[in-house]
């Protein structure tokens, strides 16, 4: 039996928050429905940030309610919402969210410039929200952002990432997602960062979140898998990006990672061919084509299969 790789779809949150087009709740439900039909079972649905700060996600409460009403949440193994602080957590908890994600940047300067806090202050707030969620029986994942490099401080020391991960687990976090937020990492850097985390905390508690800024997203993911990681984030069509890295091309594409791991003999549960239909939905919603590197080849393979298939009337004769 093939070993499982879990892919968490972050396009609905990390992807759509960076788009100029604000997708309505109905469009987000159509996107979520397509992903579920393709076999996606782990989703980061939205974020309870201030609506004026990220207007694309101002409908967070409505989306959570609608996804539950339509039965989509029930078909997922995990449906997360990102919360930036205690106020965001309380908003999410009030509408019944049972799985939340927090973000802690590992860089001193990034914290100061982005949220006007020192790293220690930001860590303390993250610990407080994590403990509150754990007390409420809510699952908590903590993103360690800029874990492979900061736009201001340069490369991030792996020892700092390891220490922060330990603090978050001590505070009650269920999982840590190590995030190469600006796509600064190189495959050769992966073992020293991920192997100690997997060895110390177990593969079931460590996820990798890569961006494809320099075209290395899939290579980074493969190296992380070799280091023992079995949980990865990805975004349909590579949607997303980072406001701290001009020209960043976004997250590693869901279709790229699903194809990579299925071809390597892992089981993802995702039907890569059906993801092509989801890419069409994304194009309809955003008015532009977004796709990973493997999508053109997959589409060509689909055309070949359809061209060689016997006519329907021949099958019935």
NUFI-684426 format. One record per residue (C-alpha): residue in three letters; x, y, z. Coordinates in nm, 3 decimals. Each point is the difference from the previous one (the first is absolute). Layout:
// residues N
{site "ALA",{X,Y,Z}};
...
//
This chain:
// residues 317
{site "UNK",{0.000,0.000,0.000}};
{site "UNK",{0.146,0.341,-0.097}};
{site "UNK",{0.096,0.245,0.271}};
{site "UNK",{-0.228,0.301,0.038}};
{site "UNK",{0.088,0.363,-0.065}};
{site "UNK",{-0.245,0.257,0.131}};
{site "UNK",{-0.045,0.314,-0.209}};
{site "UNK",{-0.178,0.294,0.160}};
{site "UNK",{-0.160,0.237,-0.250}};
{site "UNK",{0.067,0.365,0.093}};
{site "UNK",{-0.122,0.169,-0.318}};
{site "UNK",{-0.328,0.116,0.150}};
{site "UNK",{0.188,0.200,0.264}};
{site "UNK",{0.364,0.052,-0.092}};
{site "UNK",{-0.084,0.009,-0.371}};
{site "UNK",{-0.312,0.215,-0.020}};
{site "UNK",{0.118,0.260,0.253}};
{site "UNK",{0.258,0.121,-0.252}};
{site "UNK",{-0.238,0.036,-0.296}};
{site "UNK",{-0.126,0.334,-0.128}};
{site "UNK",{-0.335,-0.165,-0.071}};
{site "UNK",{-0.215,-0.059,0.309}};
{site "UNK",{-0.167,-0.340,-0.042}};
{site "UNK",{-0.351,-0.016,0.151}};
{site "UNK",{-0.108,-0.275,0.239}};
{site "UNK",{-0.178,-0.188,-0.281}};
{site "UNK",{0.319,-0.008,-0.204}};
{site "UNK",{0.206,-0.119,0.297}};
{site "UNK",{-0.253,-0.277,0.059}};
{site "UNK",{0.028,-0.106,-0.364}};
{site "UNK",{0.379,-0.011,0.034}};
{site "UNK",{-0.019,-0.195,0.326}};
{site "UNK",{-0.251,-0.241,-0.152}};
{site "UNK",{0.227,-0.068,-0.295}};
{site "UNK",{0.295,-0.066,0.227}};
{site "UNK",{-0.205,-0.239,0.212}};
{site "UNK",{-0.115,-0.187,-0.313}};
{site "UNK",{0.366,-0.032,-0.101}};
{site "UNK",{0.077,-0.171,0.331}};
{site "UNK",{0.137,0.287,0.207}};
{site "UNK",{-0.081,-0.064,0.367}};
{site "UNK",{0.211,0.260,0.183}};
{site "UNK",{-0.075,0.368,-0.062}};
{site "UNK",{0.092,0.337,0.143}};
{site "UNK",{-0.332,0.167,-0.073}};
{site "UNK",{0.039,0.365,0.099}};
{site "UNK",{0.148,0.244,0.249}};
{site "UNK",{-0.160,0.205,0.277}};
{site "UNK",{0.220,0.303,-0.055}};
{site "UNK",{-0.136,0.354,0.013}};
{site "UNK",{-0.233,0.046,-0.299}};
{site "UNK",{0.153,0.337,-0.083}};
{site "UNK",{0.348,-0.155,-0.006}};
{site "UNK",{-0.087,-0.289,-0.233}};
{site "UNK",{-0.334,0.080,-0.167}};
{site "UNK",{0.022,-0.315,-0.216}};
{site "UNK",{-0.066,-0.201,0.320}};
{site "UNK",{-0.254,0.230,0.162}};
{site "UNK",{-0.263,-0.271,-0.049}};
{site "UNK",{0.177,-0.252,0.228}};
{site "UNK",{-0.295,-0.063,0.233}};
{site "UNK",{-0.247,-0.026,-0.288}};
{site "UNK",{0.225,-0.242,-0.187}};
{site "UNK",{0.045,-0.227,0.302}};
{site "UNK",{-0.376,-0.008,0.051}};
{site "UNK",{-0.075,-0.062,-0.369}};
{site "UNK",{0.260,-0.276,-0.036}};
{site "UNK",{-0.150,-0.178,0.301}};
{site "UNK",{-0.354,0.051,-0.125}};
{site "UNK",{0.085,-0.146,-0.340}};
{site "UNK",{0.156,-0.309,0.155}};
{site "UNK",{0.350,0.077,-0.125}};
{site "UNK",{0.160,0.027,0.344}};
{site "UNK",{-0.137,-0.344,0.088}};
{site "UNK",{0.191,-0.147,-0.296}};
{site "UNK",{0.332,0.138,0.125}};
{site "UNK",{0.235,-0.155,0.252}};
{site "UNK",{0.125,0.344,0.101}};
{site "UNK",{-0.145,0.344,-0.072}};
{site "UNK",{0.228,0.272,0.139}};
{site "UNK",{-0.036,0.373,0.037}};
{site "UNK",{0.296,0.228,0.057}};
{site "UNK",{-0.022,0.236,0.298}};
{site "UNK",{0.251,0.283,0.050}};
{site "UNK",{-0.054,0.060,0.371}};
{site "UNK",{-0.240,-0.056,0.290}};
{site "UNK",{-0.269,0.221,-0.151}};
{site "UNK",{0.012,-0.195,-0.323}};
{site "UNK",{-0.008,-0.326,0.194}};
{site "UNK",{-0.310,0.108,0.191}};
{site "UNK",{-0.178,0.091,-0.325}};
{site "UNK",{0.083,-0.339,-0.148}};
{site "UNK",{-0.094,-0.189,0.315}};
{site "UNK",{-0.333,0.184,0.016}};
{site "UNK",{-0.108,-0.145,-0.336}};
{site "UNK",{0.105,-0.354,0.087}};
{site "UNK",{0.346,-0.031,-0.155}};
{site "UNK",{0.172,-0.303,0.154}};
{site "UNK",{0.343,0.026,-0.165}};
{site "UNK",{0.206,0.320,-0.012}};
{site "UNK",{0.339,0.108,-0.130}};
{site "UNK",{0.225,0.268,0.146}};
{site "UNK",{0.301,0.168,-0.161}};
{site "UNK",{0.327,0.075,0.177}};
{site "UNK",{0.282,0.151,-0.204}};
{site "UNK",{0.339,-0.130,0.115}};
{site "UNK",{0.177,0.323,-0.101}};
{site "UNK",{0.046,0.288,0.242}};
{site "UNK",{-0.016,0.272,-0.266}};
{site "UNK",{-0.299,-0.151,-0.178}};
{site "UNK",{-0.201,0.008,0.323}};
{site "UNK",{0.101,0.358,0.075}};
{site "UNK",{-0.082,0.127,-0.351}};
{site "UNK",{-0.314,-0.208,-0.052}};
{site "UNK",{-0.176,0.001,0.338}};
{site "UNK",{0.214,0.247,0.200}};
{site "UNK",{0.102,-0.264,0.253}};
{site "UNK",{0.326,-0.165,0.094}};
{site "UNK",{0.036,-0.371,-0.068}};
{site "UNK",{-0.039,-0.071,0.372}};
{site "UNK",{-0.319,0.207,0.023}};
{site "UNK",{-0.149,-0.173,-0.305}};
{site "UNK",{0.096,-0.340,0.139}};
{site "UNK",{-0.171,0.081,0.330}};
{site "UNK",{-0.326,0.094,-0.174}};
{site "UNK",{0.013,-0.315,-0.209}};
{site "UNK",{0.050,-0.209,0.315}};
{site "UNK",{-0.296,0.170,0.169}};
{site "UNK",{-0.239,-0.061,-0.290}};
{site "UNK",{0.124,-0.357,-0.036}};
{site "UNK",{-0.067,-0.074,0.367}};
{site "UNK",{-0.347,0.152,-0.024}};
{site "UNK",{-0.086,-0.209,-0.305}};
{site "UNK",{0.135,-0.314,0.161}};
{site "UNK",{-0.216,0.067,0.306}};
{site "UNK",{-0.302,0.037,-0.232}};
{site "UNK",{0.076,-0.332,-0.169}};
{site "UNK",{0.082,0.174,-0.328}};
{site "UNK",{0.277,-0.146,-0.215}};
{site "UNK",{0.294,0.239,-0.044}};
{site "UNK",{0.258,0.017,-0.276}};
{site "UNK",{0.278,0.260,0.017}};
{site "UNK",{0.173,0.124,-0.313}};
{site "UNK",{0.364,0.089,0.058}};
{site "UNK",{0.028,0.259,-0.276}};
{site "UNK",{0.318,0.104,-0.182}};
{site "UNK",{0.157,-0.321,0.133}};
{site "UNK",{0.249,-0.024,-0.285}};
{site "UNK",{0.066,0.367,-0.056}};
{site "UNK",{-0.117,0.352,0.083}};
{site "UNK",{-0.009,0.291,-0.247}};
{site "UNK",{0.170,0.217,0.264}};
{site "UNK",{0.217,-0.230,0.212}};
{site "UNK",{0.106,-0.251,-0.264}};
{site "UNK",{0.024,-0.377,0.067}};
{site "UNK",{-0.182,-0.119,0.313}};
{site "UNK",{0.203,-0.213,0.244}};
{site "UNK",{-0.148,-0.353,0.020}};
{site "UNK",{0.071,-0.006,0.375}};
{site "UNK",{-0.237,0.293,0.050}};
{site "UNK",{-0.274,-0.180,-0.195}};
{site "UNK",{0.053,-0.313,0.211}};
{site "UNK",{-0.016,0.196,0.325}};
{site "UNK",{-0.318,0.184,-0.098}};
{site "UNK",{-0.163,-0.326,-0.109}};
{site "UNK",{0.076,-0.150,0.342}};
{site "UNK",{-0.155,0.302,0.174}};
{site "UNK",{-0.315,-0.023,-0.209}};
{site "UNK",{-0.036,-0.372,0.072}};
{site "UNK",{0.051,0.070,0.370}};
{site "UNK",{-0.282,0.257,-0.022}};
{site "UNK",{-0.235,-0.264,-0.139}};
{site "UNK",{0.035,0.019,-0.378}};
{site "UNK",{-0.106,-0.312,-0.185}};
{site "UNK",{0.215,0.064,-0.308}};
{site "UNK",{0.269,0.230,-0.135}};
{site "UNK",{0.013,0.111,-0.363}};
{site "UNK",{0.350,0.108,-0.097}};
{site "UNK",{-0.055,0.270,-0.261}};
{site "UNK",{0.247,0.126,-0.260}};
{site "UNK",{-0.213,0.311,-0.030}};
{site "UNK",{0.203,0.182,-0.265}};
{site "UNK",{0.135,-0.302,-0.187}};
{site "UNK",{0.355,0.062,0.122}};
{site "UNK",{0.093,-0.361,0.068}};
{site "UNK",{0.225,-0.233,-0.196}};
{site "UNK",{-0.042,-0.380,0.001}};
{site "UNK",{0.340,-0.044,0.163}};
{site "UNK",{-0.129,0.196,0.303}};
{site "UNK",{-0.296,-0.231,0.063}};
{site "UNK",{0.153,-0.292,0.194}};
{site "UNK",{0.154,0.213,0.276}};
{site "UNK",{-0.330,0.181,0.049}};
{site "UNK",{-0.249,-0.285,-0.017}};
{site "UNK",{0.174,-0.317,0.117}};
{site "UNK",{0.044,0.117,0.362}};
{site "UNK",{-0.365,0.106,0.014}};
{site "UNK",{-0.128,-0.333,-0.131}};
{site "UNK",{0.230,-0.192,0.234}};
{site "UNK",{-0.096,0.207,0.305}};
{site "UNK",{-0.373,0.037,-0.054}};
{site "UNK",{-0.111,-0.263,-0.253}};
{site "UNK",{-0.095,0.028,-0.366}};
{site "UNK",{-0.370,0.022,0.090}};
{site "UNK",{0.061,0.339,0.168}};
{site "UNK",{0.222,0.169,-0.259}};
{site "UNK",{-0.117,0.155,-0.329}};
{site "UNK",{0.193,0.180,-0.274}};
{site "UNK",{-0.131,0.313,-0.171}};
{site "UNK",{0.205,0.101,-0.305}};
{site "UNK",{-0.026,0.285,-0.247}};
{site "UNK",{0.115,-0.035,-0.360}};
{site "UNK",{0.158,0.343,-0.033}};
{site "UNK",{0.321,-0.131,-0.156}};
{site "UNK",{-0.146,-0.311,-0.164}};
{site "UNK",{0.123,-0.233,0.275}};
{site "UNK",{-0.329,-0.075,0.177}};
{site "UNK",{-0.029,-0.362,-0.116}};
{site "UNK",{0.371,-0.065,0.057}};
{site "UNK",{-0.030,0.133,0.355}};
{site "UNK",{-0.304,-0.219,0.059}};
{site "UNK",{0.179,-0.311,-0.126}};
{site "UNK",{0.298,0.067,0.226}};
{site "UNK",{-0.237,0.048,0.293}};
{site "UNK",{-0.164,-0.334,-0.077}};
{site "UNK",{0.343,-0.163,0.002}};
{site "UNK",{0.053,0.164,0.340}};
{site "UNK",{-0.313,-0.175,0.129}};
{site "UNK",{-0.268,0.267,-0.049}};
{site "UNK",{-0.338,-0.140,-0.102}};
{site "UNK",{-0.220,0.312,0.015}};
{site "UNK",{0.019,0.282,-0.253}};
{site "UNK",{-0.189,0.318,-0.082}};
{site "UNK",{-0.080,0.096,-0.357}};
{site "UNK",{-0.226,0.237,-0.192}};
{site "UNK",{-0.207,-0.086,-0.306}};
{site "UNK",{0.163,0.156,-0.305}};
{site "UNK",{0.282,0.135,0.218}};
{site "UNK",{-0.225,0.281,0.121}};
{site "UNK",{0.144,0.233,0.259}};
{site "UNK",{0.319,0.189,0.046}};
{site "UNK",{0.166,0.203,0.268}};
{site "UNK",{-0.027,0.377,0.051}};
{site "UNK",{0.362,-0.001,0.124}};
{site "UNK",{0.142,-0.147,-0.322}};
{site "UNK",{-0.084,0.199,-0.315}};
{site "UNK",{-0.039,-0.232,-0.296}};
{site "UNK",{-0.054,-0.310,0.215}};
{site "UNK",{-0.199,-0.250,-0.201}};
{site "UNK",{-0.205,-0.138,0.287}};
{site "UNK",{-0.033,-0.334,0.174}};
{site "UNK",{0.112,-0.326,-0.149}};
{site "UNK",{-0.294,-0.124,-0.208}};
{site "UNK",{-0.227,-0.274,0.132}};
{site "UNK",{0.004,-0.175,-0.337}};
{site "UNK",{0.380,0.001,-0.004}};
{site "UNK",{0.035,-0.157,0.344}};
{site "UNK",{-0.281,-0.253,-0.052}};
{site "UNK",{0.160,-0.109,-0.329}};
{site "UNK",{0.350,-0.012,0.150}};
{site "UNK",{-0.097,-0.221,0.292}};
{site "UNK",{-0.238,-0.227,-0.192}};
{site "UNK",{0.268,-0.062,-0.262}};
{site "UNK",{0.247,-0.081,0.279}};
{site "UNK",{-0.232,-0.270,0.135}};
{site "UNK",{-0.163,0.188,0.287}};
{site "UNK",{-0.377,0.021,0.047}};
{site "UNK",{-0.152,0.349,0.025}};
{site "UNK",{-0.366,-0.088,-0.057}};
{site "UNK",{-0.015,0.280,-0.258}};
{site "UNK",{-0.112,-0.057,-0.359}};
{site "UNK",{0.247,0.215,-0.192}};
{site "UNK",{-0.208,-0.014,-0.318}};
{site "UNK",{-0.299,0.149,0.184}};
{site "UNK",{0.219,0.287,0.119}};
{site "UNK",{0.002,0.118,-0.363}};
{site "UNK",{-0.372,0.070,0.036}};
{site "UNK",{0.070,0.196,0.319}};
{site "UNK",{0.254,0.210,-0.192}};
{site "UNK",{-0.280,0.087,-0.243}};
{site "UNK",{-0.212,0.113,0.295}};
{site "UNK",{0.286,0.218,0.125}};
{site "UNK",{0.030,0.159,-0.345}};
{site "UNK",{-0.373,0.074,-0.006}};
{site "UNK",{0.010,0.157,0.346}};
{site "UNK",{0.314,0.210,-0.048}};
{site "UNK",{-0.017,0.075,-0.372}};
{site "UNK",{0.354,-0.126,-0.060}};
{site "UNK",{0.170,-0.336,-0.039}};
{site "UNK",{0.195,-0.127,0.301}};
{site "UNK",{0.166,-0.339,-0.015}};
{site "UNK",{0.297,-0.196,0.122}};
{site "UNK",{0.288,-0.121,-0.211}};
{site "UNK",{-0.145,-0.344,-0.068}};
{site "UNK",{-0.346,0.122,-0.106}};
{site "UNK",{0.073,0.047,-0.375}};
{site "UNK",{0.140,-0.354,-0.020}};
{site "UNK",{-0.297,-0.141,0.192}};
{site "UNK",{-0.240,0.181,-0.232}};
{site "UNK",{0.179,-0.141,-0.304}};
{site "UNK",{-0.021,-0.352,0.143}};
{site "UNK",{-0.372,0.049,0.054}};
{site "UNK",{-0.046,0.113,-0.361}};
{site "UNK",{0.184,-0.308,-0.123}};
{site "UNK",{-0.216,-0.231,0.209}};
{site "UNK",{-0.318,0.159,-0.123}};
{site "UNK",{0.114,-0.006,-0.362}};
{site "UNK",{0.078,-0.372,0.018}};
{site "UNK",{-0.320,-0.097,0.181}};
{site "UNK",{-0.260,-0.179,-0.220}};
{site "UNK",{-0.314,0.198,-0.089}};
{site "UNK",{-0.289,-0.039,0.244}};
{site "UNK",{-0.227,-0.154,-0.267}};
{site "UNK",{0.268,-0.262,-0.071}};
{site "UNK",{-0.007,-0.101,0.366}};
{site "UNK",{-0.378,-0.051,-0.011}};
{site "UNK",{-0.011,-0.197,-0.326}};
//
